[in-house]
């Protein structure tokens, strides 16, 4: 016959609290394992693309002024690391500045559209119309306004990153369930508490979804600005390589741009997972 201490331990181990504790302990391990598997698959997919690309170049053997393989592109990166690193830093600064501006303005504008019917009536159609304009056409305007320096490229990146955050913020705030709205009304919550404790909390996942789109677009926006009036940055590297028919340098810049956009995307995604833990609670 088991002693009272043993029976007590067994009861504690079989209690619902212990079961919950066990799930809470195992869940981070399972999430870590899933993250590792997902990361391994992503790396395998990227490596597979490079392998197929190099095989096609090797088999078809096109002229070097038409297409080069990833081996040539990576050889160019290894041969001139300082050149690509300095220009990458310029583009990264412009993209991050544009993303930060676009995020701030996009969230504020999306909130204004949600909370003011007057603003929504006047501003929403105008935003849709502006969004249809190719951003390459807007780049010269920013250069006229802000000159040929850092600011013009950052504002081009901001203009491209701005719109996904406006739409996602507005949609997130507009999709708060009626039950939560009714709960706030019953408890006589002020507009400020309703906005900060319910609506924006509920909209955060949508805002992060928009941010994941915007961060990649901001990198492209910085490059667009460098295309129009750049003397440094990866966009300038691509233009210079194009003028010299230097495809290894051009494809090396493409690879670096893709790596930057991918890294920034995963950083924003990771931040979203940490700041919005309830989104993945059921997974």
C-alpha positions in Angstrom: 0.0 0.0 0.0 1.4 3.4 -1.0 2.2 5.9 1.7 0.2 9.1 2.1 3.1 11.1 0.6 3.2 8.9 -2.5 -0.6 9.1 -2.9 -0.4 12.9 -2.6 2.3 13.1 -5.3 0.2 11.0 -7.6 -2.8 13.2 -7.1 -0.8 16.3 -7.8 0.6 14.7 -11.0 -2.9 13.7 -12.2 -4.5 17.1 -11.4 -5.7 19.4 -14.2 -3.1 22.0 -13.1 -0.3 19.5 -13.5 -1.6 18.6 -17.0 -1.7 22.3 -17.9 1.8 22.8 -16.6 2.9 19.8 -18.7 1.4 21.3 -21.8 2.9 24.7 -21.0 6.3 23.1 -20.7 6.0 21.0 -23.8 4.5 23.7 -26.0 7.7 25.9 -26.3 9.7 22.8 -27.1 7.2 21.8 -29.8 7.2 25.4 -31.2 11.0 25.4 -31.2 11.1 22.1 -33.1 8.6 23.4 -35.6 10.6 26.5 -36.1 13.8 24.5 -36.7 12.0 22.3 -39.2 10.5 25.3 -41.0 13.8 27.0 -41.1 15.5 23.9 -42.5 12.9 23.6 -45.2 13.3 27.3 -46.1 17.1 26.9 -46.4 16.7 23.7 -48.4 14.3 25.5 -50.8 16.8 28.4 -51.3 19.7 26.1 -51.8 17.6 24.1 -54.3 16.8 27.2 -56.3 20.6 28.0 -56.5 21.4 24.4 -57.5 18.7 24.4 -60.3 19.9 27.8 -61.5 23.5 26.7 -61.7 22.6 23.5 -63.4 20.6 25.3 -66.1 23.5 27.7 -66.7 25.9 24.8 -66.9 23.8 22.8 -69.3 22.6 25.6 -71.5 25.9 27.5 -71.4 24.5 30.9 -72.4 26.9 33.8 -73.1 28.0 35.6 -70.0 26.4 38.8 -71.2 23.0 37.1 -71.1 23.1 35.0 -67.9 25.5 33.9 -65.2 25.1 31.3 -62.5 25.1 31.8 -58.7 28.7 30.6 -58.5 29.8 33.7 -60.5 27.6 35.9 -58.4 28.9 34.6 -55.1 32.5 34.8 -56.5 31.9 38.5 -57.2 30.6 39.0 -53.6 33.7 37.3 -52.2 36.0 39.2 -54.5 34.6 42.7 -53.5 33.0 42.3 -50.0 33.7 45.9 -49.0 32.1 47.3 -52.1 28.9 45.4 -51.6 28.8 45.8 -47.8 29.1 49.6 -48.0 26.3 49.9 -50.7 24.2 47.4 -48.8 24.4 49.5 -45.7 23.2 52.6 -47.6 20.2 50.7 -49.0 19.4 49.2 -45.7 19.4 52.6 -44.0 17.0 54.0 -46.6 14.7 51.1 -46.4 14.5 51.1 -42.6 13.9 54.8 -42.5 11.1 54.5 -45.1 9.6 51.6 -43.3 9.6 53.4 -40.0 7.9 56.5 -41.6 5.5 54.4 -43.6 4.5 52.4 -40.5 3.9 55.4 -38.3 1.9 57.3 -41.0 0.1 54.2 -42.2 -1.2 53.2 -38.7 -2.2 56.8 -38.0 -4.0 57.2 -41.3 -5.7 53.8 -40.9 -6.9 54.8 -37.5 -8.2 58.1 -38.9 -10.1 56.2 -41.6 -11.7 54.0 -39.0 -12.6 56.6 -36.3 -13.8 59.4 -38.6 -16.4 58.9 -41.2 -15.7 62.3 -42.6 -12.0 61.5 -43.1 -13.0 58.1 -44.6 -15.4 59.7 -47.1 -12.8 62.2 -48.4 -9.5 60.4 -47.9 -10.2 56.8 -48.7 -10.9 57.3 -52.5 -7.9 59.7 -52.7 -5.6 57.1 -51.2 -6.9 54.4 -53.6 -6.3 56.7 -56.5 -2.7 57.6 -55.3 -2.0 53.9 -54.7 -2.7 53.2 -58.4 0.1 55.5 -59.5 3.3 53.6 -60.2 5.8 54.6 -57.5 8.5 55.0 -60.1 6.5 58.0 -61.4 6.5 59.5 -57.9 10.2 59.1 -57.3 11.3 62.2 -59.4 8.8 64.3 -57.4 10.4 63.3 -54.1 13.8 64.1 -55.6 12.6 67.6 -56.6 11.3 68.1 -53.1 14.1 66.6 -51.0 17.1 66.6 -53.3 19.4 63.8 -54.4 20.5 62.6 -50.9 19.3 60.1 -48.4 15.9 61.8 -47.7 14.5 61.4 -51.2 15.2 57.6 -51.2 13.7 57.2 -47.8 10.5 59.0 -48.8 10.2 56.8 -51.9 10.5 53.8 -49.6 7.9 55.3 -47.3 5.5 55.9 -50.1 5.6 52.3 -51.1 5.5 50.9 -47.6 2.7 53.2 -46.5 -0.4 51.7 -48.2 -0.4 48.1 -46.9 -0.3 49.4 -43.4 -3.1 51.8 -44.0 -5.4 49.1 -45.4 -4.4 46.5 -42.8 -4.8 48.9 -39.9 -8.2 50.0 -41.1 -9.4 46.4 -41.7 -8.0 45.2 -38.3 -9.8 48.0 -36.4 -13.0 47.5 -38.4 -13.1 43.7 -37.7 -13.4 43.8 -34.0 -16.3 41.4 -33.0 -19.6 42.9 -32.1 -19.5 41.0 -28.8 -16.4 42.9 -27.7 -18.0 46.2 -28.7 -21.1 45.4 -26.7 -19.0 44.4 -23.7 -17.3 47.7 -23.8 -20.6 49.5 -24.0 -22.1 47.5 -21.1 -19.1 48.3 -18.9 -19.3 52.0 -20.0 -15.7 52.1 -21.2 -14.5 55.4 -22.4 -13.5 55.8 -26.1 -9.8 55.9 -25.1 -10.0 52.6 -23.2 -12.1 51.0 -25.9 -9.5 52.0 -28.4 -6.4 51.0 -26.4 -7.8 47.9 -24.6 -9.9 46.3 -27.3 -9.7 47.7 -30.8 -6.0 48.2 -31.2 -5.2 45.0 -29.4 -7.5 43.1 -31.7 -5.9 44.9 -34.8 -2.3 44.2 -33.9 -2.1 40.9 -35.9 -3.5 42.7 -39.0 -1.0 45.5 -38.5 1.9 43.1 -38.3 0.6 41.3 -41.5 0.8 44.7 -43.2 4.2 45.3 -41.8 5.6 42.1 -43.2 4.4 43.2 -46.7 5.7 46.7 -46.2 9.2 45.9 -45.1 9.9 44.0 -48.3 8.3 46.8 -50.3 10.4 49.4 -48.5 13.6 47.7 -49.7 12.3 47.9 -53.3 11.3 51.5 -52.8 14.8 52.4 -51.7 16.2 50.8 -54.8 13.7 52.6 -57.0 14.9 55.9 -55.5 18.5 54.9 -56.2 17.6 54.1 -59.8 16.3 57.6 -60.3 19.0 59.6 -58.6 21.6 57.4 -56.8 25.3 57.6 -56.5 25.6 54.7 -54.0 23.4 51.8 -52.8 22.5 48.5 -54.3 20.3 50.3 -56.9 23.3 52.2 -58.1 25.3 49.0 -58.2 22.7 47.4 -60.5 22.6 50.5 -62.8 26.4 50.6 -63.0 26.6 46.9 -63.7 24.0 47.2 -66.3 25.8 50.0 -68.1 29.0 47.9 -68.1 27.1 44.6 -69.0 28.6 43.2 -65.7 26.1 40.4 -65.0 28.0 38.8 -62.1 27.9 42.1 -60.2 24.2 42.6 -61.1 23.2 39.2 -59.9 25.3 39.6 -56.8 23.3 42.7 -56.0 20.1 40.8 -56.7 21.1 38.1 -54.2 22.0 40.7 -51.5 18.7 42.5 -52.0 16.8 39.2 -51.7 18.7 38.4 -48.6 18.0 41.8 -47.0 14.3 41.6 -47.8 14.0 38.0 -46.5 15.9 38.8 -43.3 13.8 41.9 -42.5 10.6 39.9 -43.2 11.6 37.2 -40.7 12.6 39.8 -38.1 9.2 41.5 -38.4 7.5 38.1 -38.3 9.5 37.1 -35.2 8.6 40.4 -33.5 4.9 39.8 -34.3 5.1 36.3 -32.8 6.6 37.7 -29.6 4.3 40.7 -29.3 1.1 38.8 -30.4 1.5 35.5 -28.6 -2.3 34.9 -28.4 -2.4 34.6 -32.2 -0.6 31.3 -32.1 -2.2 30.1 -28.9 -4.3 27.4 -30.6 -1.5 26.1 -32.7 
